[in-house]
Amino acid sequence: MKPSDTSATTALPAGAGENTAQSDYLARRSLRTGTAGWILLAGLGVSYVISGDYSGWNFGLAEGGFGGLLIAGVVIAAMYLCMVLGMAEMSSALPAAGGGYTFARRALGPWGGFATGTAILLEYSIAPAAIATFIGAYVESLGLFGITDGWWIYLAVYALFIGIHLAGVGEALKVMFVITAIALVGLVVFAVAAIGGFSWANLFDIAPTDAAGATDFLPFGYLGIWSAVPFAIWFFLAVEGVPLAAEEAADPTRNVPRGIIAAMAVLLVSGAVVLFLVPGIGGAAAMSESGNPLVEALGSGAAATVVNYIGLAGLIASFFSIIYAYSRQLFALSRAGYLPTSLSITNRRKAPTLALIVPGVIGFALSLTGQGAMLLNMAVFGAAVSYVLMMVSHIVLRVREPEMPRPYRTPGGVITTGFALVVAVLAVVATFLVDSTAALWCLGAFAAFMAWFGFYSRHHLVAASPDEEFAALAAAEDDLKHTEP
């Protein structure tokens, strides 16, 4: 589909036919520029994901055993690395708050752009609800504040952290960076305390089943590898959100690629550490059903207590940062007219007020279900769908627009992102193997968004928005090539 796809009309909002009206529309929907360098962006990328090292991934041991989760983890790590390299290229060429949606809008037209943005928005809106349930469980288990009913915690964390984001992106990113650093210190404390008690035998203490290919290494057979894929994704889920900060970054064409690649390097190390050490000291069987695997693996003692409290910081870091991500994705889709334009209006601190609050209210309602595992799988489904579309976008842009300026170029080009595409497709299918109900709920929400676009918003897109201007520029260049003698 060409960027000039005529199935969508680009129209400015009423009265915006004059330049002053266009300027006023965008002025009310502008973010604070030049706020973050590459180190803050790398911190943001790690912050998105760090809670996944503390809990969630270990349930993959119940699906594939250590061997199955290890193989799934290696494949998924390779997919994310390849995907991040592709996104680094696209973010250097098309730096805008829409991130993956911006890339897909240029490559796949309005339908493909909105589909990608919707998948990302579903991922980022649902993931905090899942994390909120984990935070509630942590607070209850620690006996903090005498709270025994998690919904107070869900309400408190949503209200507190949305409030901090409303104060401005500079303040929010700095708070995020500090919390993330604390969470990383917790992983170091865990590793130092755990390494002395590591035993290879503990990794393989799940008895083999009668599944095809079952062994001590793969107790649930070959299919267990595939079933473990969604849990391996939890090691890296949401790192792709770094480009959403492009409009607020200093020198985004340089700093966004550096930030996302640096974040991925940190996450590769942290993921490998917990994957080996947690079942290596606590046993794969016991850790496969633990809600607090790092602490339960350590048992009692000072280190376990420290990691237990710091684990709460890890959950908060991801919760806090993903709120940022969903607000920027919703902001970009709203500013371009794909969703109601009122959602992208920014306050005097240049924070998108309703884009922060509305998904927060929805997420809080979802957290009241208490179904953290199902919400997690819904977020993974949305993420996997977006990965497919973003990798297709990279390949299309490489083939159709080879001369487009790219300050950073993906090593291996379309071969790299082609590999990520294949694995992402398999990941989408794997989500149905683990929890078909979660996948179907997410698919239903996705269909509702696409129906909204088909019947209404595609006729009310805002031509002056950065993402639509990127597409219009591509269309104009394409027309020029075809009219030249």
C-alpha positions as MATLAB code, in Angstrom:
seq = 'MKPSDTSATTALPAGAGENTAQSDYLARRSLRTGTAGWILLAGLGVSYVISGDYSGWNFGLAEGGFGGLLIAGVVIAAMYLCMVLGMAEMSSALPAAGGGYTFARRALGPWGGFATGTAILLEYSIAPAAIATFIGAYVESLGLFGITDGWWIYLAVYALFIGIHLAGVGEALKVMFVITAIALVGLVVFAVAAIGGFSWANLFDIAPTDAAGATDFLPFGYLGIWSAVPFAIWFFLAVEGVPLAAEEAADPTRNVPRGIIAAMAVLLVSGAVVLFLVPGIGGAAAMSESGNPLVEALGSGAAATVVNYIGLAGLIASFFSIIYAYSRQLFALSRAGYLPTSLSITNRRKAPTLALIVPGVIGFALSLTGQGAMLLNMAVFGAAVSYVLMMVSHIVLRVREPEMPRPYRTPGGVITTGFALVVAVLAVVATFLVDSTAALWCLGAFAAFMAWFGFYSRHHLVAASPDEEFAALAAAEDDLKHTEP';
ca = [
       0.000    0.000    0.000;
       1.450    3.368   -0.945;
       1.604    6.227    1.508;
      -0.778    8.155   -0.764;
      -3.512    5.526   -0.293;
      -6.706    7.248   -1.427;
      -8.902    5.180    0.884;
      -8.142    7.792    3.531;
      -8.776   11.483    3.185;
      -6.559   14.021    4.904;
      -8.456   16.973    6.229;
      -7.618   19.652    8.749;
      -9.976   20.284   11.603;
     -12.760   22.778   11.048;
     -11.476   26.282   10.457;
      -7.908   25.151   10.023;
      -7.678   26.067    6.360;
      -5.495   29.028    7.251;
      -1.931   28.792    8.440;
      -2.779   30.451   11.752;
      -5.388   27.823   12.505;
      -2.928   25.050   11.652;
      -0.331   26.619   13.943;
      -2.842   26.941   16.767;
      -3.930   23.321   16.378;
      -0.352   22.031   16.615;
       0.647   24.522   19.334;
      -2.008   23.040   21.609;
      -0.567   19.600   20.860;
       3.172   20.073   21.245;
       5.641   18.253   23.475;
       8.705   19.644   25.221;
      11.666   19.154   22.886;
      15.324   18.565   23.703;
      14.644   16.968   27.086;
      16.454   13.619   26.894;
      19.896   12.524   25.751;
      20.801    8.951   24.866;
      21.562    7.922   28.462;
      18.091    8.940   29.653;
      16.615    7.191   26.609;
      18.563    4.022   27.417;
      17.278    4.276   30.978;
      13.766    4.620   29.608;
      14.217    1.466   27.522;
      15.463   -0.544   30.509;
      12.727    0.916   32.692;
      10.026   -0.338   30.323;
      11.236   -3.904   30.766;
      12.953   -4.285   34.139;
       9.908   -5.670   35.952;
      10.036   -8.633   33.585;
      13.295   -9.737   35.204;
      11.643   -9.820   38.624;
       8.526  -11.819   37.765;
       6.429  -13.202   34.930;
       9.091  -14.885   32.803;
       9.429  -17.786   35.248;
       5.962  -19.116   34.399;
       7.550  -20.185   31.111;
       9.324  -22.919   33.103;
       5.901  -24.552   33.552;
       5.411  -24.497   29.768;
       8.790  -25.623   28.478;
      11.017  -26.439   31.431;
      14.431  -24.782   31.655;
      15.531  -26.096   28.253;
      12.373  -24.986   26.486;
      12.478  -21.531   28.052;
      16.201  -21.241   27.310;
      15.731  -22.032   23.618;
      12.700  -19.754   23.418;
      14.687  -17.053   25.222;
      17.611  -17.258   22.799;
      15.311  -17.055   19.775;
      13.291  -14.183   21.260;
      16.450  -12.330   22.298;
      17.705  -12.614   18.721;
      14.339  -11.383   17.441;
      14.376   -8.353   19.731;
      17.977   -7.528   18.878;
      17.192   -7.638   15.157;
      13.986   -5.671   15.675;
      15.750   -3.014   17.758;
      18.383   -2.584   15.041;
      15.591   -2.116   12.484;
      13.768    0.366   14.705;
      16.982    2.278   15.318;
      17.214    2.872   11.579;
      13.585    3.918   11.189;
      13.694    6.196   14.234;
      16.744    7.982   12.852;
      14.957    8.549    9.552;
      11.478    9.368   10.922;
      11.826   10.826   14.430;
       8.281   11.437   15.725;
       6.243   10.663   18.847;
       4.322    7.937   17.017;
       7.232    5.496   17.021;
       6.231    2.282   15.245;
       2.977    3.844   14.058;
       4.944    6.612   12.309;
       7.141    4.067   10.552;
       4.181    1.958    9.436;
       2.208    5.027    8.298;
       5.029    5.917    5.911;
       5.471    2.351    4.687;
       1.980    0.838    4.734;
      -0.385    3.784    4.409;
      -3.079    4.907    6.852;
      -4.622    1.469    7.377;
      -1.269   -0.133    8.147;
      -0.198    2.819   10.272;
      -3.322    2.768   12.385;
      -3.213   -1.019   12.738;
       0.348   -0.774   14.063;
      -0.477    2.123   16.372;
      -3.508    0.266   17.699;
      -1.508   -2.871   18.482;
       1.110   -0.792   20.308;
      -1.568    1.145   22.190;
      -3.247   -2.070   23.318;
       0.087   -3.437   24.527;
       0.972   -0.314   26.492;
      -2.511    0.281   27.890;
      -2.932   -3.275   29.159;
       0.601   -3.951   30.446;
       0.384   -1.418   33.329;
      -2.850   -3.057   34.485;
      -1.040   -6.401   34.704;
       1.923   -4.805   36.498;
      -0.434   -3.029   38.923;
      -1.762   -6.412   40.052;
       1.817   -7.593   40.620;
       2.594   -4.419   42.616;
      -0.510   -5.020   44.727;
       0.548   -8.589   45.426;
       4.054   -7.410   46.361;
       2.768   -4.781   48.789;
       0.433   -7.282   50.420;
       3.173   -9.900   50.740;
       5.509   -7.366   52.333;
       2.817   -6.284   54.765;
       3.311   -2.630   53.875;
       0.870   -0.060   55.266;
      -1.330   -2.858   56.615;
      -2.990   -3.162   53.192;
      -4.699   -6.473   52.456;
      -6.853   -5.441   49.489;
      -4.872   -4.672   46.332;
      -7.303   -2.260   44.677;
      -6.142    0.584   46.915;
      -2.646    0.016   45.586;
      -3.853   -0.040   41.978;
      -5.586    3.296   42.490;
      -2.641    4.832   44.321;
       0.012    3.917   41.747;
      -2.104    5.062   38.809;
      -2.932    8.383   40.493;
       0.601    9.043   41.748;
       2.512    8.235   38.590;
       0.077    9.805   36.163;
       0.370   12.895   38.353;
       4.166   12.903   38.029;
       3.877   12.571   34.245;
       1.474   15.501   34.144;
       4.212   17.591   35.796;
       6.363   17.283   32.667;
       8.537   14.832   30.765;
      11.869   16.077   32.146;
      10.805   15.434   35.707;
       9.242   12.088   34.813;
      12.275   10.758   32.939;
      14.605   11.668   35.799;
      12.399    9.924   38.351;
      12.230    6.904   36.036;
      15.999    6.813   35.692;
      16.532    6.758   39.473;
      13.951    4.012   40.060;
      15.436    1.940   37.224;
      18.940    2.298   38.653;
      17.661    1.006   42.008;
      16.037   -1.966   40.268;
      19.304   -2.804   38.492;
      21.151   -2.652   41.826;
      18.637   -5.201   43.106;
      19.572   -7.582   40.282;
      23.263   -7.188   41.151;
      22.558   -7.941   44.819;
      20.590  -11.016   43.761;
      23.341  -12.272   41.447;
      26.067  -11.875   44.068;
      23.975  -13.668   46.695;
      22.838  -16.427   44.346;
      25.920  -17.455   42.456;
      27.410  -19.449   45.337;
      24.345  -21.681   45.584;
      24.019  -22.393   41.866;
      23.593  -26.037   40.800;
      23.158  -27.329   37.271;
      20.965  -30.137   38.597;
      18.388  -27.634   39.828;
      17.806  -26.461   36.256;
      16.500  -29.873   35.226;
      14.399  -31.004   38.196;
      11.107  -31.072   36.252;
      10.245  -34.675   35.368;
       9.864  -35.368   31.636;
       6.306  -35.857   30.390;
       5.167  -38.156   27.605;
       5.118  -35.274   25.081;
       6.941  -35.685   21.779;
      10.661  -35.060   22.234;
      10.461  -34.933   26.048;
      13.802  -35.213   27.874;
      15.315  -33.888   31.097;
      16.332  -30.814   29.101;
      12.923  -30.469   27.414;
      10.468  -31.992   29.917;
       7.455  -30.820   27.909;
       8.888  -31.784   24.539;
       9.304  -29.713   21.422;
       5.936  -27.991   21.717;
       7.026  -26.689   25.116;
       9.563  -24.449   23.386;
       6.798  -22.743   21.432;
       4.559  -22.464   24.484;
       7.395  -20.773   26.395;
       7.767  -18.021   23.767;
       5.260  -15.530   25.275;
       7.057  -15.757   28.630;
      10.462  -15.263   27.018;
       9.040  -12.071   25.494;
       8.565  -10.751   29.039;
      12.374  -10.343   29.261;
      12.215   -7.624   26.591;
       8.586   -6.538   26.243;
       8.213   -2.770   25.547;
      11.871   -1.911   24.838;
      10.588   -0.951   21.383;
       8.921    2.057   23.026;
      12.099    4.157   23.101;
      11.335    5.858   19.723;
       8.114    7.213   21.254;
      10.354    9.773   22.970;
      11.771   11.066   19.668;
      10.058   14.469   19.737;
      11.244   15.064   23.301;
      14.827   13.932   22.737;
      17.870   16.082   22.064;
      19.211   15.283   18.566;
      16.764   12.359   18.076;
      18.300   11.101   14.838;
      21.448   10.271   16.809;
      20.285    9.699   20.372;
      17.220    7.493   19.838;
      19.190    4.749   18.000;
      21.972    4.896   20.604;
      19.463    4.782   23.458;
      17.474    1.799   22.230;
      20.571   -0.238   21.338;
      22.179    0.492   24.739;
      18.969   -0.508   26.524;
      18.862   -3.782   24.604;
      22.468   -4.562   25.574;
      21.661   -4.136   29.281;
      18.519   -6.266   28.996;
      20.361   -9.112   27.291;
      22.709   -9.355   30.273;
      20.047   -8.977   32.972;
      17.745  -11.521   31.293;
      20.512  -14.117   31.018;
      21.476  -13.637   34.680;
      18.014  -14.304   36.093;
      17.178  -17.078   33.610;
      20.130  -19.159   34.823;
      20.464  -18.163   38.463;
      16.826  -18.245   39.604;
      16.088  -21.905   38.695;
      19.772  -22.721   39.311;
      19.395  -22.051   43.037;
      15.657  -22.393   43.603;
      14.906  -25.291   41.258;
      12.976  -25.038   37.997;
       9.927  -26.860   39.379;
       9.503  -24.563   42.394;
      10.246  -21.396   40.436;
       7.763  -22.283   37.687;
       4.866  -21.265   39.924;
       6.465  -18.557   42.061;
       4.956  -15.076   42.181;
       8.229  -13.671   43.560;
      10.920  -15.904   42.044;
      14.089  -13.986   42.879;
      13.219  -13.725   46.568;
      11.916  -17.290   46.894;
      15.035  -18.587   45.148;
      17.228  -16.861   47.737;
      15.116  -18.071   50.661;
      15.593  -16.178   53.933;
      18.339  -13.766   54.851;
      19.362  -10.154   54.374;
      19.900  -10.443   50.617;
      16.412  -11.876   50.106;
      14.907   -9.021   52.131;
      16.815   -6.389   50.136;
      15.851   -7.949   46.803;
      12.241   -8.251   47.954;
      11.946   -4.518   48.584;
      13.932   -3.552   45.508;
      11.747   -5.872   43.422;
       8.912   -3.499   44.150;
      11.044   -0.718   42.636;
      11.465   -2.835   39.489;
       7.724   -3.239   39.093;
       7.175    0.458   39.716;
       9.829    1.391   37.141;
       8.076   -0.529   34.373;
       4.637    0.647   35.441;
       5.800    4.263   35.513;
       7.573    4.162   32.153;
       4.844    2.315   30.261;
       2.389    5.015   31.311;
       4.697    7.381   29.442;
       4.652    5.073   26.423;
       0.885    4.702   26.154;
       0.404    8.455   26.507;
       2.792    9.235   23.630;
       1.280    6.605   21.362;
      -2.236    7.857   22.048;
      -1.027   11.454   21.672;
       0.388   10.752   18.198;
      -2.704    8.877   16.961;
      -5.001   11.603   18.307;
      -2.955   14.501   16.907;
      -3.175   12.955   13.447;
      -6.956   12.438   13.747;
      -7.010    8.634   13.971;
      -8.549    8.958   17.439;
     -10.503   11.924   18.890;
      -8.268   15.004   18.648;
      -9.129   16.178   22.166;
      -6.963   13.346   23.512;
      -3.753   15.019   22.255;
      -4.130   18.467   23.848;
      -1.148   19.188   26.101;
      -1.080   21.153   29.362;
       1.184   24.102   30.182;
       3.997   21.655   31.061;
       3.639   20.125   27.569;
       2.248   16.816   28.857;
      -0.734   15.254   27.025;
      -3.343   15.386   29.778;
      -6.164   13.165   28.495;
      -3.717   10.815   26.774;
      -2.326   10.104   30.243;
      -5.622    9.962   32.130;
      -8.020    8.074   29.822;
      -5.921    4.882   29.372;
      -5.108    5.110   33.076;
      -8.786    4.935   33.982;
      -9.269    1.989   31.615;
      -6.164    0.265   32.968;
      -7.308    0.734   36.562;
     -10.650   -0.875   35.671;
      -8.816   -3.816   34.068;
      -6.570   -4.212   37.107;
      -9.655   -4.698   39.305;
     -10.187   -8.044   37.562;
      -7.069   -9.283   39.349;
      -6.215  -11.362   36.275;
      -2.578  -10.361   36.020;
      -1.514  -13.392   33.981;
      -4.302  -12.956   31.425;
      -3.630   -9.218   31.126;
       0.050   -9.993   30.612;
      -0.798  -12.357   27.753;
      -3.108   -9.759   26.180;
      -0.240   -7.248   26.255;
       2.091   -9.801   24.664;
      -0.439  -10.442   21.869;
      -0.665   -6.724   21.063;
       3.114   -6.446   21.128;
       3.667   -9.413   18.806;
       1.194   -8.065   16.246;
       2.953   -4.681   16.296;
       6.335   -6.375   15.795;
       5.089   -8.077   12.655;
       3.834   -4.797   11.210;
       6.937   -2.807   12.182;
       9.307   -5.301   10.597;
       7.206   -5.352    7.427;
       7.485   -1.546    7.474;
      11.276   -1.645    7.621;
      11.460   -4.064    4.718;
       8.988   -2.035    2.620;
      10.861    1.217    3.252;
      14.190   -0.370    2.355;
      12.781   -1.721   -0.918;
      10.569    1.194   -1.944;
      12.578    4.129   -0.604;
      16.245    3.107   -0.762;
      17.375    6.740   -1.046;
      15.546    7.949    2.078;
      18.091    9.587    4.435;
      19.019    7.127    7.175;
      21.577    8.478    9.679;
      21.744    4.955   11.126;
      21.470    1.845    8.955;
      20.560   -1.624   10.233;
      23.443   -4.116    9.928;
      22.292   -6.842    7.549;
      19.411   -4.736    6.230;
      16.223   -6.620    5.373;
      17.801   -9.971    6.275;
      18.024   -8.798    9.884;
      14.466   -7.524   10.075;
      13.225  -10.446    7.971;
      14.405  -12.816   10.690;
      12.629  -10.717   13.323;
       9.478  -10.790   11.180;
       9.412  -14.588   10.966;
       9.874  -15.018   14.717;
       7.258  -12.350   15.459;
       4.697  -14.238   13.353;
       5.456  -17.405   15.322;
       5.079  -15.412   18.556;
       1.589  -14.259   17.540;
       0.571  -17.883   17.026;
       2.217  -18.908   20.318;
       0.005  -16.509   22.290;
      -3.021  -18.591   21.234;
      -1.299  -21.742   22.499;
      -0.806  -20.281   25.987;
      -4.032  -18.324   26.486;
      -6.473  -18.240   23.592;
      -8.998  -16.292   25.690;
      -6.549  -13.427   26.235;
      -5.572  -13.397   22.571;
      -9.205  -13.371   21.433;
     -10.132  -10.531   23.807;
      -7.242   -8.494   22.467;
      -8.159   -9.387   18.896;
     -11.722   -8.200   19.543;
     -10.498   -4.842   20.864;
      -8.200   -4.529   17.849;
     -11.128   -5.166   15.499;
     -13.210   -2.493   17.255;
     -10.474    0.105   16.754;
     -10.141   -0.802   13.076;
     -13.912   -0.506   12.636;
     -13.760    3.013   14.130;
     -11.078    3.899   11.616;
     -12.916    2.363    8.686;
     -16.230    4.040    9.366;
     -15.132    7.397   10.752;
     -11.608    8.565   11.461;
     -10.029    7.772    8.086;
     -12.189   10.567    6.697;
     -11.000   13.056    9.338;
      -7.218   12.782    9.355;
      -5.192   15.905   10.110;
      -2.900   16.754    7.214;
      -0.734   19.103    9.279;
       0.347   16.430   11.789;
       3.981   15.278   11.513;
       3.098   11.681   10.649;
       0.743   12.669    7.832;
       3.307   15.160    6.545;
       5.934   12.397    6.425;
       3.536   10.351    4.301;
       2.585   13.326    2.088;
       6.253   14.040    1.442;
       6.814   10.438    0.403;
       3.801   10.583   -1.912;
       4.999   13.838   -3.481;
       8.462   12.404   -4.095;
       6.919    9.305   -5.642;
       4.721   11.385   -7.936;
       7.719   13.469   -8.962;
       9.673   10.366   -9.942;
       6.813    9.166  -12.115;
       6.351   12.529  -13.862;
       9.976   13.141  -14.675;
      10.814   12.594  -18.365;
];
